[in-house]
Amino acid sequence: MAKRYCRYSVLLILLLSVACSPAADRSAPLGPSSSEPQTRTDTKATPATPPLPSSEPAAPAERRVTLAAAGDVLIHRTIYEDARTRLNYDFRPVFETVRPYLEEADVTFANQESITGGTALGLSDYPAFNSPFETADALRDAGVDIVSMANNHTLDRGERAVHQAIRHWKRLGIEYAGASENEADRKRLRIVERNGLKLAFVAWTYGTNGISRPPGKPYLVHLLEQERAFRQEIAEAKKQADAVVASLHFGTEYARLPSEQQRKWARLAAAAGADVILGHHPHVLQPPEWIDNGNGGRTLVAYSLGNFLAAQKRPAPYVRIGGILKAELRKPSGASGGKAAVTVGGVRFLPTYIRFQAWRGYRVIPLSQASEAELPGVRGIREEIAAHMRRWMPELLVD
């Protein structure tokens, strides 16, 4: 500005010398001269979003958490032999292709079906599984935040394997549900917090293949036994968290539709306060649906998410097709306390395929990437899987 006025007249030199001196007040904004148009160029002072009229108050902002869930991780012998390296095991390449889909969620869950007791106990598969620690390492590397340990194989290799697995999950910083190392651990509510929302995870299994829990140690694996205790645990979790995610290991193996027992436990969980129910055990996909929670809301239930990683061939191709379920949990920012409603929406499903040939080269890939050569009729299979998963949820987005 001062330089512009200096061009008008030598007579103004004295005045300008005062204005340009260090003593001048430069903290005040310099405005245009009276001869310049009064056009505002300072856009920073203009609100980015005009205020709504008083008759239309702005909706409260929401806190949101995206949840991803994968199905059974069941490490058969051919899988861990395929992952063997010179010194140990490396399962990371198995999940590399689907890693971005797991990592992008705020919270990612998986059902670790085979106990990860480590090589010191001796590795084994069906009928009594024990998997390398490196299985857990690879899941963490792929973006998994919490696993369920409650399934029919939890006690396959005894109490020591359970403790070994829990210690390793702890070393990795991965939360676990469905099994506990002692009574205090059994009473500890598993909560994962993201974006200001607390998600409580609870998990149970229908049984343990006839293997009894050690006397006085019912905490080792959480069983679906007493309906009253089941409901109370979910209700208590709902009081302490914004939402409850229940993992239920139940149903009939290889059945593509849920049994009445599955529906019964799902209804009990929903009525007790579960917002999302994640089902496992059939090893094949069962269609998800919304069920009434009896409190004016609805619960998302996925009866079975199928095999995420396993070495099974029958019934083909369904035991090789699993998936990643995603949902968004939302709660108004102004709401407080566990009683404020959390809504579940934005549900979508990515079908996955377990690629291998001659029991080697295991990789989990999106079903859309499977070729006609490795899965004859893949286009029709993809369409059939999409229709199957939309059976009770026509609006479900299937990728």
Secondary structure, DSSP 8 states (H G I E B T S, - for coil): -HHHHTTT-GGGHHHHHHHTSTTS--SS-----TTS------GGGS-SS----TTS-----EEEEEEEEEEEE---HHHHHHTB-SSSB--HHHHTTTHHHHHTSSEEEEEE-S----GGG--B-TTS-B--HHHHHHHHHTT--EEE--STTTTTTHHHHHHHHHHHHHHHT-EEES--SSHHHHHS-EEEEETTEEEEEEEEES--TT----TT-GGGS-BS--HHHHHHHHHHHHHHSSEEEEEEE-S-TT-SS--HHHHHHHHHHHHHT-SEEEEESSSSEE--EEEE-SSS-EEEEESEE-EEE----SSTTGGGEEEEEEEEEEEETT--STTS--EEEEEEEEEEEEEEETTEEEEEEEGGG--TTTSTTHHHHHHHHHHHHTSS-TT-EE-
